[in-house]
């Protein structure tokens, strides 16, 4: 799982049932303070879906969207496991880090 | 107002490519993102970014599959199928496809080239902003009710007189040529395209001034405006305005402006304009009101909405009122005609045009030829497509059984013809590019393909569409009309109707080719005839030097020295000074000439040539009666020579009668001392004109030098040295008289070449078609030939059997072509005073040639069929 993939997956989990292209983009834009392109986020989401980390359903059309449906993503147990695993790995490594002085 | 919606174009594109599976989320998200971005960065930026986003989403998995694309419209799926089958049939019949594409491409290239030319010819003077209201006044003069001269540059008074008396005439421009040697310091050039022009010239003609103000540059006397190129020529990169140019070594002109070079597509041809007030200062202000003084271009500007015809019809009454008395007294009549300035190039060919104008009729004719050629190419397609219909019939049958509707089949065959036309058009654009330089040489124009012009693309579009429709529609209807049951049973009868049409089209192709060939032959025969006639005047081995413009009181002596030195050269037989040389109309056109005892009403117009004593001998003119000018006689300056035509015009019964009679010429009396045989002063297109020769020993327009040498450059160098010694400050300009004379046939030569080129192309395309048709026909009869050969037929009999049909068709087209071409060419020849007879062989030779070419084309196929082993052909199937 790539770094950006992990970030997106994390956001899907955070948004808990409200995750779709735009909401994810907004969170990443605000929290991570990085410029995103919608098409990239879509591409990543499909990749995650293919890996079985997220699942999606259609719904929630609004006027602002020109009546078009959203594809709402939610995290699967496999996705959650993957996140936890990568988080654990990180924590472990953090703990192994010697106290460095700069 | 700011647009607060995502751009429609981008949305449409997105909806077009994006598959149904993804469109909801993608477009929805993009819209939402658009509004989000707009809040932060404004709508302008957001709209721009939207485009970018739409393109970013273009990933293969999101793009509609071809099946999905065609799901919405069956047409797209069908189109794909049509294209596939069309392509397959193109590949399957390579020879036919190549014949078709080649023929079409040649036809289209001809059409494109000619339309470029025609467009150019029709574009003349269209750039004048107020052009539709500007007219030139053409003057026709009649003596005794007989038309004597038609002037592009008429009398001086008319423009301003109309301006003064008619409110609908807003303004006028008056111009008169002033060819001169112009110098600046040590630089001197002969300016052939210089004019005096009245002050409002630049206000009415859209020739932009780079420096100077429209309304003021030509107001004061002794001011001049020059073209950009001319300014470079004299001053290099220095500013021209304020500098002084010297005119013929005497008058100084201050430059007040510089104009952009006059575009080539203008009837004007000018590098330098002097203020008309200068001319008035030189000749006196009588010129303002001179009704008998010709050589002035008069342009008038009519008020918006004035009908030129109505206005023109008012002029005769005005002339009657103004000039009636004098005109009746002289038994003279003048008539003015309004020439729209935009029409001058294609319709006007009168005395003193700025430059040789185009020929409207020839242009139209050429256009018709181009349509003929492309029609021949289309006919090829129709012929081959219908001829091959049998092969396609099975496909049509199956399609119909599978439920194809007739309209769908028609569409299929139209797609096929469009495909072919597109391929041909692409090829022809390349051909046009390659051929353009040669075509420019041929046509004497500077044509270019303007890819940015809408008209060009429109022409291409129309060409493609008409081509695809015209050539595709008939085969499409024929093919789609087959009865499926009959076809699939194997019963297929080539309809006699289709046969007739096919034959008719072949006849048309060869008729058109033949007419073009006869035309080419006639043009070249007429040219040869004109160039080989005895002109009655010696023009070969003659070098003509343009006389000096910058002269002073010592001119006569200098001329004599120059003549004496030159005649002392062994290579030079004679030298003569004159005001005119053969090959151009003598510029001196004098009216009011009559016998002394005749009344004013009997006066006539004559062309006058001023010449020295040596003129008659140097030009080898035949003296029929009397004597030549004689150096020994002091008062020979009051004598004249005439040609036969002039004696006739003057009313003498015989030439001897004219001798020693006195004539009245512009207030002086001259005695006729000799009569010269008529010679061709101008091309054989024209009849002999009445010429009067006056003795002007110091004529300064032309010096004709009769030479005999093998080293012309050396001789010219020697002459130039003498020239520089005698006439300093005058450029040494010369031409060879035979070349100069031949210039008169330039347009005919051009016409002949263009004619010949397109005749060749037409024959080529027609033969391509014939080749295809013949190969198809012989294919069809392979079995028949095999059976015949087994039964003992000889090669010759097989050949005659197969060629018979074609020969018959060619004979029919010859039969039609002869009267058509006779009619057309007889009409063309009637424009020449001296014309050839359309003898039988002019028709027979091309007919035989075309028969031979056609037979050769067919023979290639038939011989192959004739010598084939019958066993192979019978085993066939």
Interface residues (C-beta under 8 A of the other chain):
Chain A: X20 X21 X22 X25 X26 X37 X38 X39 X42 X43 X46 X58 X61 X62 X64 X65 X66 X68 X69 X70 X71
Chain B: X23 X24 X25 X26 X27 X28 X29 X30 X31 X32 X33 X35 X36 X53 X56 X57 X59 X61
